[in-house]
């Protein structure tokens, strides 16, 4: 099992996502965690792609330039944050599950050990 440090930015983001009731966006999570907005947006995107968050809709920024996603947590697996791995897969230590972005690449030899 991977060891997860308690005070990493990703851990702070995951804890904030878990405690927010209902809908949230990256700006709310950034304020709650006092972490870098780019890191928040990147981790939320990974969690959404892996099925942990649902993207509900895009909302215009208050400046009128651009938009950001509104999310809702749909896969609540436990206290430990899912971990992004370098071959574009996510590991959830709470239920020992893996989400693989491109299983074909993994089958073609990028990973020598089997994923569950």
Secondary structure as the mmCIF struct_conf table of DSSP 4:
data_model
#
loop_
_struct_conf.conf_type_id
_struct_conf.id
_struct_conf.beg_label_comp_id
_struct_conf.beg_label_asym_id
_struct_conf.beg_label_seq_id
_struct_conf.end_label_comp_id
_struct_conf.end_label_asym_id
_struct_conf.end_label_seq_id
TURN_TY1_P TURN_TY1_P1 UNK A 6 UNK A 7
BEND BEND1 UNK A 8 UNK A 8
HELX_RH_AL_P HELX_RH_AL_P1 UNK A 9 UNK A 19
BEND BEND2 UNK A 22 UNK A 22
STRN STRN1 UNK A 24 UNK A 25
HELX_RH_AL_P HELX_RH_AL_P2 UNK A 26 UNK A 33
TURN_TY1_P TURN_TY1_P2 UNK A 34 UNK A 34
HELX_RH_AL_P HELX_RH_AL_P3 UNK A 37 UNK A 49
TURN_TY1_P TURN_TY1_P3 UNK A 50 UNK A 51
BEND BEND3 UNK A 52 UNK A 52
STRN STRN2 UNK A 53 UNK A 60
TURN_TY1_P TURN_TY1_P4 UNK A 62 UNK A 63
BEND BEND4 UNK A 64 UNK A 65
STRN STRN3 UNK A 67 UNK A 73
BEND BEND5 UNK A 79 UNK A 80
HELX_LH_PP_P HELX_LH_PP_P1 UNK A 81 UNK A 82
STRN STRN4 UNK A 83 UNK A 85
TURN_TY1_P TURN_TY1_P5 UNK A 86 UNK A 88
STRN STRN5 UNK A 89 UNK A 92
TURN_TY1_P TURN_TY1_P6 UNK A 93 UNK A 96
STRN STRN6 UNK A 97 UNK A 100
BEND BEND6 UNK A 101 UNK A 101
HELX_RH_AL_P HELX_RH_AL_P4 UNK A 103 UNK A 105
HELX_RH_PI_P HELX_RH_PI_P1 UNK A 106 UNK A 110
BEND BEND7 UNK A 112 UNK A 113
HELX_LH_PP_P HELX_LH_PP_P2 UNK A 114 UNK A 115
#
